[in-house]
Amino acid sequence: MSSVSSSVRRIAATALAAGAVVGAAALPAAAQDHGHRQHPRVEISRVQADSPGREDRSNRSLNAEWVEITNTTRDAVNLRGWTLRDGDGNRYRFDNVRISGRATLRIHTGTGHNTRSDLFQNRRDYIWDNHADTATLRDDRGRTVDTESWGRRHH
């Protein structure tokens, strides 16, 4: 009888040890997934590079050129220090702007009064190339969050 209980104890100890090894191996993956969920997902969702109508550099025409960014998470994200750049290096830096969860912001080229859904770069010339350009969104540490390209750039 003691050999049976000794065998049962060895099997139980082996199973517990195997479970501990599997649990330890799974821990970094679970921790990594948890860390990934904490990083907000903000993306460039639409670009209107070619201002509709006559491109006469009027404020109305400039503001018809825009980039939309969308927060795909449920949590608000502070965009302070984030940047939006074109392929030529023109840069728009976000001030203390919060984008609500599941919300979209439209960043216009021309001048206007910032609201919860519309921001203005206050420029007097077009930024986005109608035929080919790249919009790059970077976070406050300079890491690329998203890019959107159209056409082919010829140098």
URSUL-V81097 format. One record per residue. N is the residue number from 0. OMEGA is omega in degrees with one decimal (* if undefined). Layout:
n=(N,N)
omega=(OMEGA,OMEGA)
//
This chain:
n=(0,1,2,3,4,5,6,7,8,9,10,11,12,13,14,15,16,17,18,19,20,21,22,23,24,25,26,27,28,29,30,31,32,33,34,35,36,37,38,39,40,41,42,43,44,45,46,47,48,49,50,51,52,53,54,55,56,57,58,59,60,61,62,63,64,65,66,67,68,69,70,71,72,73,74,75,76,77,78,79,80,81,82,83,84,85,86,87,88,89,90,91,92,93,94,95,96,97,98,99,100,101,102,103,104,105,106,107,108,109,110,111,112,113,114,115,116,117,118,119,120,121,122,123,124,125,126,127,128,129,130,131,132,133,134,135,136,137,138,139,140,141,142,143,144,145,146,147,148,149,150,151,152,153,154)
omega=(-178.6,178.7,177.5,-179.6,175.9,177.7,178.9,179.3,179.1,179.4,179.5,179.4,178.4,179.8,178.4,179.1,179.0,178.0,179.1,178.8,179.0,178.8,179.9,179.2,-178.8,-176.4,179.6,179.3,179.6,178.9,179.7,178.1,179.9,178.3,-179.5,-179.3,-178.9,179.8,-177.5,178.4,175.9,-175.5,172.3,-173.8,178.8,175.9,171.9,-175.9,-177.6,-179.1,-179.2,178.7,-178.0,177.2,-175.3,-179.3,173.7,180.0,178.1,179.6,178.6,-178.6,174.4,172.2,-174.5,172.9,175.0,172.0,-176.2,172.8,-175.7,180.0,176.9,-174.7,175.7,179.6,175.3,-177.2,-179.4,178.1,176.9,179.3,173.2,-176.0,170.9,-177.7,179.3,178.0,174.1,-172.2,170.7,-179.8,179.2,172.5,-179.8,-177.3,175.6,173.9,-178.1,176.4,179.3,-178.3,178.9,174.8,175.4,-179.3,-178.0,-179.6,-173.7,-177.3,178.4,178.8,-179.7,174.9,178.1,-175.3,-177.4,175.3,-176.0,-179.5,179.5,178.0,-179.5,177.3,-179.8,179.7,-170.0,177.7,-177.6,-170.7,-177.8,178.0,175.6,172.9,-179.4,176.9,179.2,178.2,-175.4,175.7,178.5,178.7,178.3,179.6,179.3,173.7,174.7,-179.0,174.6,-179.6,177.4,179.1,177.3,-178.8,*)
//
